[in-house]
Amino acid sequence: MPDLLAKHAVVIGAGMGGLAAAKGVAPYFEKVFVLDRDALPEGPAARAGTPQARHAHALLAGGQKALEALFPGIELDLVNAGAVAVRGGRDITLDGPGPEPLPRRDLGFDLLCMSRALIECVCRRSLMKEPNIELCSRSRVTELVSSPDHSRVAAVRFEQDQGEPQTLAADLVVDASGRGAPTLSFLEKTGSPKPKRRNRDQYRVRNRHLRNPPRPGGGVDGRRAVPDPSAYAARRIASADGGRQMDRFP
Ligand SMILES: Cc1cc2nc3c(=O)[nH]c(=O)nc-3n(C[C@H](O)[C@H](O)[C@H](O)COP(=O)(O)OP(=O)(O)OC[C@H]3O[C@@H](n4cnc5c(N)ncnc54)[C@H](O)[C@@H]3O)c2cc1C
């Protein structure tokens, strides 16, 4: 057990960034609070705070390995929760504009296919088993509070449903709120320089689920097609059930 660094860490946002950050810092703090403005669902359900989760997501091998290191046993938990293992290069291919599709070839590793909501759900369940991590639903952070000398963040202010604003002292704050609004407004308020942001507004994303034709001999067949850099179409996994059900959860 490593030595504790300090008392409270606060993570803003319970998306993949926030869940991973909470797990990473938990050994070093007495208590970690994860605040999310959404009502976090019990199962792998869509929610307002992560609208991008409805789009097709792929978990690449490096990310899967990193998650397994952070959440030991997560690969098995995901499979038990309904994720489908496919063989990289053989069962799933990537089609892009330009060159011909790559020939199918077993690249020697398995990839897990599931919805993003399922990954979040399995990570949330893992965090709920940690005695020093508290997931706080319906807790919208409204402000980062600076220390009296303005040298650091000392607390976060947040609101729960219709309740009174509350303040939580923090030795460390991780802003995993996606667009980082709390941090940007803190930097502005304290007259600190803001980071440069890339303008990605020129991109628009569209995708839909399609059903693959049955594969000779059965099994799983997946293809992800990117026909044009500005338009995105993804054909997701068609499994034995014809691709109707991406998630199964007990
Ligand atoms: C169309 C599309 C396709 C993508 N495909 C892939 C893919 O295939 N593979 C991949 O790895 N990535 C993909 N991404 C990127 C991926 O979705 C993001 O990188 C990832 O969601 C970022 O996670 P995050 O936790 O940092 O932020 P988010 O997922 O945005 O989570 C932020 C969380 O913070 C909460 N929050 C926000 N403000 C507050 C507040 N003030 N107080 C409390 N809580 C707050 C929100 O409710 C939310 O839960 C895709 C993105 C898009 C848009």
The ligand as an SDF file (V2000), in Angstrom:
LIG
                    3D

 53 58  0  0  0  0  0  0  0  0999 V2000
  -18.5970   10.3170  -32.6070 C   0  0  0  0  0  0  0  0  0  0  0  0
  -17.4680    9.9440  -31.7100 C   0  0  0  0  0  0  0  0  0  0  0  0
  -16.8540    8.6980  -31.8680 C   0  0  0  0  0  0  0  0  0  0  0  0
  -15.8050    8.3490  -31.0280 C   0  0  0  0  0  0  0  0  0  0  0  0
  -15.2430    7.1220  -31.1850 N   0  0  0  0  0  0  0  0  0  0  0  0
  -14.2750    6.7320  -30.3350 C   0  0  0  0  0  0  0  0  0  0  0  0
  -13.7260    5.4260  -30.4180 C   0  0  0  0  0  0  0  0  0  0  0  0
  -14.0800    4.6560  -31.2890 O   0  0  0  0  0  0  0  0  0  0  0  0
  -12.7870    5.0560  -29.5020 N   0  0  0  0  0  0  0  0  0  0  0  0
  -12.3540    5.9190  -28.5160 C   0  0  0  0  0  0  0  0  0  0  0  0
  -11.5190    5.5300  -27.7010 O   0  0  0  0  0  0  0  0  0  0  0  0
  -12.8410    7.1710  -28.4340 N   0  0  0  0  0  0  0  0  0  0  0  0
  -13.7830    7.6000  -29.3080 C   0  0  0  0  0  0  0  0  0  0  0  0
  -14.2930    8.8560  -29.2120 N   0  0  0  0  0  0  0  0  0  0  0  0
  -13.7360    9.7700  -28.2110 C   0  0  0  0  0  0  0  0  0  0  0  0
  -14.2910    9.4820  -26.8470 C   0  0  0  0  0  0  0  0  0  0  0  0
  -15.7030    9.4450  -26.8590 O   0  0  0  0  0  0  0  0  0  0  0  0
  -13.7960   10.6070  -25.9030 C   0  0  0  0  0  0  0  0  0  0  0  0
  -12.4070   10.7180  -26.0020 O   0  0  0  0  0  0  0  0  0  0  0  0
  -14.1380   10.2660  -24.4840 C   0  0  0  0  0  0  0  0  0  0  0  0
  -15.5140   10.1860  -24.3530 O   0  0  0  0  0  0  0  0  0  0  0  0
  -13.6230   11.3270  -23.5380 C   0  0  0  0  0  0  0  0  0  0  0  0
  -13.9550   10.8620  -22.2430 O   0  0  0  0  0  0  0  0  0  0  0  0
  -14.0090   11.8390  -21.0310 P   0  0  0  0  0  0  0  0  0  0  0  0
  -14.3120   11.0130  -19.8190 O   0  0  0  0  0  0  0  0  0  0  0  0
  -12.7790   12.6750  -21.0270 O   0  0  0  0  0  0  0  0  0  0  0  0
  -15.2080   12.8530  -21.3310 O   0  0  0  0  0  0  0  0  0  0  0  0
  -16.7670   12.5640  -21.5090 P   0  0  0  0  0  0  0  0  0  0  0  0
  -17.0320   11.2150  -22.0510 O   0  0  0  0  0  0  0  0  0  0  0  0
  -17.2790   13.7500  -22.2650 O   0  0  0  0  0  0  0  0  0  0  0  0
  -17.3300   12.5900  -20.0130 O   0  0  0  0  0  0  0  0  0  0  0  0
  -17.4480   13.7870  -19.3180 C   0  0  0  0  0  0  0  0  0  0  0  0
  -18.3080   13.5070  -18.0880 C   0  0  0  0  0  0  0  0  0  0  0  0
  -18.3070   14.6790  -17.2880 O   0  0  0  0  0  0  0  0  0  0  0  0
  -19.6280   14.9660  -16.8560 C   0  0  0  0  0  0  0  0  0  0  0  0
  -19.6810   16.4150  -16.6310 N   0  0  0  0  0  0  0  0  0  0  0  0
  -19.5230   17.3980  -17.5370 C   0  0  0  0  0  0  0  0  0  0  0  0
  -19.5800   18.6060  -16.9460 N   0  0  0  0  0  0  0  0  0  0  0  0
  -19.7660   18.3680  -15.6140 C   0  0  0  0  0  0  0  0  0  0  0  0
  -19.9050   19.2090  -14.4630 C   0  0  0  0  0  0  0  0  0  0  0  0
  -19.8580   20.5540  -14.5420 N   0  0  0  0  0  0  0  0  0  0  0  0
  -20.0880   18.6370  -13.2520 N   0  0  0  0  0  0  0  0  0  0  0  0
  -20.1360   17.2740  -13.1300 C   0  0  0  0  0  0  0  0  0  0  0  0
  -20.0260   16.4350  -14.1950 N   0  0  0  0  0  0  0  0  0  0  0  0
  -19.8270   16.9730  -15.4170 C   0  0  0  0  0  0  0  0  0  0  0  0
  -20.5230   14.4600  -17.9880 C   0  0  0  0  0  0  0  0  0  0  0  0
  -21.8230   14.1590  -17.5120 O   0  0  0  0  0  0  0  0  0  0  0  0
  -19.7700   13.1970  -18.4100 C   0  0  0  0  0  0  0  0  0  0  0  0
  -20.1640   12.0850  -17.6590 O   0  0  0  0  0  0  0  0  0  0  0  0
  -15.3410    9.2500  -30.0460 C   0  0  0  0  0  0  0  0  0  0  0  0
  -15.9430   10.4960  -29.9000 C   0  0  0  0  0  0  0  0  0  0  0  0
  -16.9980   10.8440  -30.7220 C   0  0  0  0  0  0  0  0  0  0  0  0
  -17.6450   12.1970  -30.5700 C   0  0  0  0  0  0  0  0  0  0  0  0
  1  2  1  0
  2  3  1  0
  2 52  2  0
  3  4  2  0
  4  5  1  0
  4 50  1  0
  5  6  2  0
  6  7  1  0
  6 13  1  0
  7  8  2  0
  7  9  1  0
  9 10  1  0
 10 11  2  0
 10 12  1  0
 12 13  2  0
 13 14  1  0
 14 15  1  0
 14 50  1  0
 15 16  1  0
 16 17  1  0
 16 18  1  0
 18 19  1  0
 18 20  1  0
 20 21  1  0
 20 22  1  0
 22 23  1  0
 23 24  1  0
 24 25  2  0
 24 26  1  0
 24 27  1  0
 27 28  1  0
 28 29  2  0
 28 30  1  0
 28 31  1  0
 31 32  1  0
 32 33  1  0
 33 34  1  0
 33 48  1  0
 34 35  1  0
 35 36  1  0
 35 46  1  0
 36 37  1  0
 36 45  1  0
 37 38  2  0
 38 39  1  0
 39 40  1  0
 39 45  2  0
 40 41  1  0
 40 42  2  0
 42 43  1  0
 43 44  2  0
 44 45  1  0
 46 47  1  0
 46 48  1  0
 48 49  1  0
 50 51  2  0
 51 52  1  0
 52 53  1  0
M  END
$$$$
